Amino acid sequence: MRKTILVFVLLAMFCLPYIIYAANLDDFNGNTLNKMWTYRDPKGNGKYTIKDGKMTLDLKAGADMYIQGVDGGVCFLMDPPNLNDFSIEMMVNPAVNGTMPPACQPGLLFFNEAKWAYSIWGPYANTDIRLEDCIGGSYRWRADAKVGIDTNQVAIDKDVYLKVTKTGDKLEFFAKGSKDDKWLSGGTDTKLGPNYTKGDYKIGICFKSWGGSVNSTFEVDYFDIPELPKAVSSTGKLATTWSAIKI
């Protein structure tokens, strides 16, 4: 019996990093939504399918997520890791039908629902890649947040790689056009960061559309928290929380 327990413990020690990685990397292989996600669609504006290594999201026109009280966006949410500093990444195709539709934005998300505080970073209305954020009834566009990347730097009529790094209360926003490109920073923000504290927020993916939009389709190839399996404390223990592991 003791030998059996010892073998189990040794296997757990060696396999845990990969278990954690699998719980926080979703490459959408399979046909069902990974258990790490909570699907949030209060108005029934989205429909997702998972097939051929991609998650496809069909979004209705007018599925807006705006100031508090305007809650029609579609979100895929999960618990953040128990780290002060980490990043989230994904690859999204906002132009499945050749051109990005008008009046919509898919992107990475930090979200404190109780305070209605959120930061969305992604391709915007076939115009650019930008940060838009909100606290309660106060909304900021690119001109206010001053974070963005123009399409002559990273195109948005094809796959777009997105990344947000969190360093304490500071968020920095990146994009690139292909896997081998270097990440290009669109800027930093410290206004929203204090709302993203342990136990108070989620991370994930958001899709929204507003006035002038049409029914739209987006494809996501993967979502990742790259630091998680590499974050090791001085005692050799992985710095993560079981709350982020839902397998």
LINWOQUI-V964268 format. One record per pair of residues at least 12 apart in sequence whose ideal C-beta (glycine too) atoms are under 10 Angstrom apart, sorted by the first residue. I is the first residue (numbers start at 1). J is the second residue. Records with the same first field share a line. If there is no record, write none. Layout:
I=J  J
//
This chain:
13=236
16=229  237  238  240  245
17=228  229  230  231  232  238  240
18=229
19=229  238  245  247
20=81  225  228  229  231  238  240  241  242  244  245  247
21=224  225  226  228  229  230
22=34  36  229  245  247
23=35  36  78  225  228  240  242  244  245  246  247
24=36  78  79  80  81  86  88  203  223  224  225  226  227  228  229  240  244  245  246
25=89  222  223  224  225  226  228  229
26=50  55  76  78  90  205  220  221  222  223  224  225
27=53  54  55  91  220  221  222  223  224
28=48  49  50  51  52  53  54  55  56  219  220  221  222  223
29=50  51  52  53  54  222
30=50  51  53
31=49  50  51  52
32=50
33=48  49  50  55  76
34=50  55  76  78  223  246  247
35=78  245  246  247
36=76  77  78  79  204  223  225  244  245  246  247
37=55  75  76  77  78  204  205  223  246
38=75  76  77  78  79  202  204  246
39=74  75  76  77  204
40=65  71  73  74  75  76  77  109  111  113  202  204  206
41=57  59  63  72  73  74  75  76  207
42=65  71  72  73  74  75
43=60  62  63  64  65  71  72  73  74
44=60  63  72  74
45=58  59  60  61  62  63  64  65  72  73  74  207  208  209  215
46=58  59  60  63  72  73  74  75  76  207  208  218
47=59  60  74  217
48=74  76  207  218  220
50=220
52=219
53=219  221  222
54=91  92  93  96  218  219  220  221  222
55=76  90  92  205  218  219  220  221  222  223
56=93  96  217  218  219  220
57=74  76  92  96  106  205  207  216  217  218  219  220
58=74  96  207  215  216  217  218
59=72  73  74  101  104  106  207  208  209  213  214  215  216  217  218
60=72  74  209  213  214  215  216
61=101  102  103  104  209  210  211  212  213  214  215  216
62=103  208  209  210  211  212  213  214  215
63=104  207  208  209  210  213  215  216
64=103  104  208  209  210  211  213
65=105  109  111  116  118  120  132  134  206  207  208  209  210
66=116  132  134  137  139  208  210
67=116  134  135  136  137  138  139
68=113  115  116  117  134  135  136  137  138  139
69=116  136  137
70=116  134  137  139  208  210
71=113  116
72=208  209  210
73=105  109  111  118  120  206  207  208  209  210
74=106  205  206  207  208  209  218
75=109  111  113  118  120  202  204  205  206  207  208
76=90  109  202  203  204  205  206  207  220  223
77=109  111  113  201  202  203  204  205  206
78=202  203  204  205  223  225  243  244  246
79=198  199  201  202  203  204  241  242  243  244  245  246
80=110  166  196  197  198  199  200  201  202  203  204  225  228  241  243  244
81=166  203  225  227  228  231  238  239  240  241  243  244  245
82=198  199  228  231  238  239  240  241  242  243  244
83=166  198  225  227  228  231  239  240  241  244
84=166  167  168  169  198  239
85=165  166  167  168  170  227  231
86=164  165  166  167  203  225  226  227  228  231  239  240
87=108  163  164  165  166  167  171  172  174  183  224  225  226  227  228
88=108  109  110  121  162  163  164  165  166  203  204  205  223  224  225  226  227
89=108  161  162  163  164  165  174  183  222  223  224  225  226
90=106  107  108  122  160  161  162  163  164  204  205  220  221  222  223  224
91=159  160  161  162  176  178  179  219  220  221  222  223  224
92=106  107  108  122  123  156  159  160  161  162  205  207  218  219  220  221  222  223
93=106  123  156  157  158  159  160  217  218  219  220  221
94=106  107  122  123  124  125  126  129  156  157  158  159  160  207  216  217  218  219
95=123  126  155  156  157  158  159  160  216  217  218  219
96=216  217  218  219
97=216  217
98=157  158
99=126  156  157
100=123  124  125  126  127  151  156  157  158  160  216  218
101=125  126  209  212  213  214  215  216  217  218
102=125  126  127  209  210  211  212  213  214  216
103=124  125  126  127  208  209  210  211  212  213  214  216
104=122  123  124  125  126  207  208  209  210  212  213  214  215  216  218
105=120  121  122  123  124  125  127  129  130  132  206  207  208  209  210  213  218
106=120  122  123  124  160  162  205  206  207  208  209  216  218  219  220
107=119  120  121  122  123  124  129  130  131  132  160  162  164  173  175  205  206  207  208  218
108=120  121  122  131  162  163  164  171  173  174  203  204  205  206  223
109=121  122  164  201  202  203  204  205  206  207  208
110=133  164  166  171  192  193  195  196  201  202  203  204  206
111=134  195  196  200  201  202  203  204  206
112=135  192  194  195  196  197  200  201  202
113=200  201  202
114=195  200  201
115=134  135  136  192  194  195  196  200  201
116=134  135  136  137  138  195
117=133  134  135  136  138  191  192  193  194  195  196  200  201
118=132  133  134  135  139  192  195  196  201  202  206
119=131  132  133  134  135  140  145  147  164  166  171  173  189  191  192  193  195  196  201  203  206
120=132  133  134  164  205  206  207  208
121=133  145  147  148  149  162  163  164  171  172  173  174  175  186  189  206
122=156  160  162  164  173  175  205  206  207  208  218
123=149  151  154  155  156  157  160  162  175  218
124=141  142  148  156
125=156  209  210  212  213
126=151  156  157
127=142  148  150  151  156
128=142  148  149  150  151  152  153  154  156  175  186
129=142  147  148  149  150  151  153  154  155  156  160  162  173  174  175  184  186
130=142  143  145  146  147  148  149  150  173  175  186  187
131=144  145  146  147  148  149  164  171  173  186  187  188  189  192
132=144  145  147  148  208
133=145  147  171  189  191  192  195
134=192
135=191  192  194  195
138=191
140=189  191  192
142=186  187
144=191
145=173  186  187  189  191  192
146=186  187  188  189
147=171  172  173  185  186  187  188  189
148=173  175  186  187
149=162  173  174  175  176  184  185  186  187
150=186
151=177
153=175  176  177  184  186
154=174  175  176  177  178  181  183  184  186
155=177  178
156=175  177
158=177  178
159=177  178  179  219  220  221
160=175  176  177  178
161=174  175  176  177  178  179  181  183  184  221  222
162=174  175  176  183  186  205  223
163=175  176  183  184  185  224  226
164=186  189  203
165=183  185  188  227
166=193  196  203
167=188  190  193
168=190  193  194  196
169=189  190  191  192  193  194  195  196  197
170=188  189  190  192  193
171=187  188  189  190  191  192  193  196
172=185  186  187  188  189
173=185  186  187  188  189
174=186  187
198=241  243
199=243
203=223  225  244
204=223
205=218  220  223
207=220
225=240  244
227=239  240
228=240  244  245
//
